[in-house]
Amino acid sequence: MTYKDYIQEIEERKNQGLNPKPIDGAELLSEIIEQIKDLNNEYREDSLKFFIYNVVPGTTPAANVKANFLKEIVLGQSVVAEITPAFALELLAHMKGGTSIKVLLDLALGNDVAIAKEAAEVLKTQVFLYEADTDRLEAAFKNGNEIAKDILESYAKAEFFTKLPEIAEEIKVVTFIAGEGDISTDLLSPGNQAHSRSDRELHGKCLISPEAQAEIKALADANPDKSVMLIAEKGTMGVGSSRMSGVNNVALWSGKQASPYVPFINIAPIVAGTNGISPIFLTTVDVTGGIGLDLKNWVKKLDENGNVVRNESGDPILEEVYSVATGTVLTINTKTKKLYNGDKELIDISKAFTPQKIEFIKAGGSYAIVFGKKLQTFASKTLGIPIVPVYAPSKEVSIEGQGLTAVEKIFNKNAVGTTPGKILHAGSDVRVTVNIVGSQDTTGLMTSQELESMAATVISPIVDGAYQSGCHTASVWDNKSKANIPRLMKFMNDFGLITARDPKGVYHSMTDVIHKVLNDITVNEWAIIIGGDSHTRMSKGVAFGADSGTVALALATGEASMPIPESVKVTFKGDMKGYMDFRDVVHATQAQMLKTFGGENVFQGRIIEVHLGTLNADQAFTFTDWTAEMKAKASICISEDYTLIESLEMAKGRIQIMIDKGMDNKNEVLKGLIAIADKRIAEIISGEKPALRPDANAKYYAEVVVDLDVIAEPMIADPDVNNADVSKRYTHDTIRPLSFYGGVKKVDLGFIGSCMVHKGDMKILAHMLKNIDEQEGKVEFKAPLVVAPPTYNIVDELKAEGDWEILQKYSGFEFDDNVPKAAARTSYENMLYLERPGCNLCMGNQEKAAKGDTVMATSTRLFQGRVVEDTEGKKGESLLSSTPVVVLSTILGRTPTIEEYKTAVEGINLTKFAPSHKLLVK
C-alpha cells in the first residue's frame, strides 16, 4: 500500500466513523519515513503522527522498518527534531519485541558507552526475548562485556516485573448488565463479524449493540475514575467460546490502553457473572490482565427446612442477595479480596485474586509472566547463580495415598518446572508441554498478530504437530476470505504449521473441520492439545479450547500454564435400545447429571473423564465435543486397549492421506506423527504401557452414572426461546424427549454437519434416503436439508462405498471446489444441499437459516442469532438432535412422532454404544 492508497482508505474509514487503520506494511511506513525526512513535505506532520502513534508493534514488516529508523535516530545517523534519541528509545520500549530487541541489543552491545547504558536500561524492561536474543547476550557476557552482565543481573532479579507498580488496593467499578442469563461470546463478538476481528476498532463496533456501546460510553464518561464492569445477570459470562476478540471488544470499550503509541489495543477489562466466568473465557481475560468475578448475587430460595423451593416447572426459584443493576458503584478491594457496596461487604472474591492472577494484573497479562519466568531462569543459569524467588510459588497439591485421575496423570507426565519427584493432584499450578496445537481461520489472523506482537518467528521445536484450518470460512469464498485467508495460510505455513491451504498451490485446498483434523493428528492419549476453538476436545489426550493468544503462546513456546482441574467421572450402565443413536446418550448424560445433582452443573469448569471404552475415536468424539456445551473445561475419554489401537490406526491412515496430498512440510511433521503412533501401538500390544487409566483410588469431585435403560426416545437440546425466565433461554441444559413436541412442531430447515457428526452419520443419512426411495419410489423434502460433511476423507470414503450416489441423486446443489460459492445463501428450497466440508451453519459467520426459522440440527450451536436470527414476529430456534431425527424432520416438515421415528430407523446401523465390561482403572 502506498501513502496515497492509505489516505484514500482513511477517507473511506471516516465514513464508517473509524480512525486510520494501524500500519503493518513496510512499503507504506518507508514512504512515511521519507516524508518525515523531507522538512518541506506537505504530509510531514501527519506522517510523524502515523509513525509515532499508529504502527503495529512486534515482528510486522512495519515494526521492522520503524525499529531500524529509530536506531538511526539514536545513533545520530538521522535527525528528526520531534523525535529525540531519548524519545526514540522510549518508542523502542513500547514495540515489545522482534526487531526492536535486535536494535536495542545492537545499541547496548555497541561501542558508544553512553548509548549502550541507555539502551540497556530499556532492555531491562523487556521480556519478549527469544533464543537468538539470549544467545547474543550470553556470548557478550562470556566475552567480558560489562553491559551484558548488567542486563543479565537485572533479568536474574526479574526487575522487569519487580519494578512495575503494584496493583491498586481499591478498584472502583460501575456496573453494566450486558444480558440476563448465560452470555455467549457471540454477544461480545458475533460470529458473522469474524472477518473484521483483526481490525480491532472496526470489530469493536459489533459489541452487543450500538445502544449498549453508547450506554457503556456514557457510564465511562460519567465515572472517569471507575471501570465499567460488564455482567451476566443470573448467568455465566463468556460461554460457548474463548474468543479473544470478545475480550478485546470488552477491553476496547471498558479497559485501558496498553500503550500510548499503539492504538486500539486495550487491556484489563473487568467482567462478572452471577455464576462466574466460563473457564475458557476466563483464561482469555487473564491474557489481558483483566479481572473476572463470580458474583453469586442470586441464590436458590430455601424453605424453613432448608429445602430448595421450586416453581411449577421444577426449576429452583432464585432470590437476589444484592443488586448489581446497571449504574451501581462497587469497590473491589484487592487486599481483603472482597467486593463492597460502599462500606457493606457483599462477597468474597479471593478466587479472582490468587497470587498468580495478581501477577497477571500487575504485568498487564499472562504472557509477560510466562516470558518473564523463562528470561529469569535463563539469566540465572548464565550467571551461574540460584533463581531468586520473585514470582508467587506455584501451588503444589500432593495428597499422600491418593491415586491420580486421568488428567492428573497427563499433567504430571507433561509438567515442567515442578518439584522433582513430587506427585501433583488437582488444584496444583502447572506448566506443561503441549504436543498438538490447532489454529482456526476466523481467529487465525488474530493468532498471527499475537505471534507478531510477542516477536515469535518459528514454531517451538517441542510441539509434535500444529495445524491451521480453513473450515470456518469454507462455506463462502467471498472477497473477505480471498483477502484474508491466503495471507493467513502463508504466515502459518512459513511459521511451521501444516496448513489447510497451500500458499504454493501444490495440494488441493482442504476445508476439513479443525477438531476432526486435530483428533486425527493426536496420536497419543497422553497428549496435551491446545486449539483456538471451544470445541477443541479430543477423544484422545486432553484438549483445551483457547483464545488466539494462548494458541500463539503454545505455538511459540510449546507450553501452557494452568491449574490441574478437578474431574468428574462418567460411567454407564444398562443397555442402549436398538432404535437409539449415540447422540441421544450424549444429551441424556447432561439431563441425567442435572437431575441427579438437583440442577447443579457439576461438569462446569471441570474435566469430564468419560469411560466410553468401546467406542473408537470418531464416535467417541461426539461425546467429548459436546462437553463444551456442558461447560466443562475439557474431557478425557478412557478407552480399552484394542479400541485405542483401532483409533490410532485410523489416525495413521488419515495422516498418510495428508502426506500423499503433499501437505507435509520440510520438518516432516506428519511423518513424525505416524512414527509416534507406531511407537504407542507397539507399547500397548507388548503390554509395556497399556491405554491410559485412572487409578482405582483416584478422587473425583463427583461421579455420574448414566443409565442407558431409561433413554427410551431421542433427546433434543432445546433453546427454549419463549421461557418466561429469560435466564433459562438459549442454554444447553434444556434437554427434551422427542414426544414433548407431539409430532406437530413445524421444522423449517434441517442441518447435518459440523464437528458433531462422523462418517457413520453420513451413512445413516444415505441409508434413510435409500429406504424411502425404495418404499416410496422417490424422496420428497418438506423442508430444506443442508449437509456439510466434516472432512474430504469422509466424502471420498462415501463415494468409494456407494453412499454418495444417493445423496447426489436428491441434491439440488453439490459443492464444486473449482467454483466455490461467492455469496451466502439467503433462502432455501425444499431439497438437499450438499455443501463443502466445513462448519457451515454452525459458525453463523457465512451461511444462516432464514430469519425466524425453526432449525433441527446436529450442530452444537443454539445461541440466539448464531444459526438463525429472529424476526419481529417470531424467534429463530436451533434445536439440536441426532442425524436420523434431522433427516426425518426435513422429510416430514415437522418433528416426527416416536412411532414414525422407530419405523424410519428400522434396519439402519445407528451409532451404538455398549459399556465396557472391563474395569478401566489401573
Protein Blocks (a to p, Z undefined) as FASTA:
>chain_A
ZZklmmmmmmmmmmnopacdddfbfklmmmmmmmmmmmmbmklmmmmmmmmmmccehjdf
klmmmmmmmmmmmnopaccfklcfklmmmmmmmnopajllmmmmmmmmmmblklmmmmmm
mmmmpcbdcfklmmmmmmmmmnopaklmmmmmmmmnommmmmpccddfbdcdddddfbgc
jddfklmocfklmmmmmmmmlmmmmgoiaklmmmmmmmmmmmmmbccddddehiaehihi
aolmlmmmmmmmmmccfbfkbghiaghiacddfklpafklmmmmmmnopacddfklaccd
ddfkopacddfkopacdddfbdcbehiacdddfklopacehjbcfbdcklmmgfklmmmm
mnopaklmmmmmmmmmmmmmmnopacddfbdcddddddehiacdfklmmmmmmpghiaeh
iacdehiacddddfbdcddfklmmmmmmmmmmnopabdcfkbmbdcddfklmmmpccfkl
mmmmmmmmmmmmmnopacfbafklmaccdfbdfklmmmmmpcbfkbccddfbfklccfed
jdddddfklmmmmmmnopacdddddddddddedjddfkbcfklmmmmmmmmmmmmnnopa
fkgopacdddeklacfklmmmmmmmmmmnopabdcddddfklmmmmmmmmmmmmmmmmmn
opacfkommmmmmmmmmmmmmmmmnomagcddddfkbccfbdcdddfklmmbdcdddekl
mgfblmlgoiakbccdfklnnopaccfbdceedjkbcfklmmmmmmmmmmmmmmnopacd
fbdcddddfbfklmmmmmmnopmmmmmmmpcbdcdfklgcfbdcfbdcdddddddedjkl
mnopmcccdehiacddfbfbfcehilpccdfkbccddddddfklmmmmmmnopacdfklm
mmmmgoiacddddddfbdcbZZ
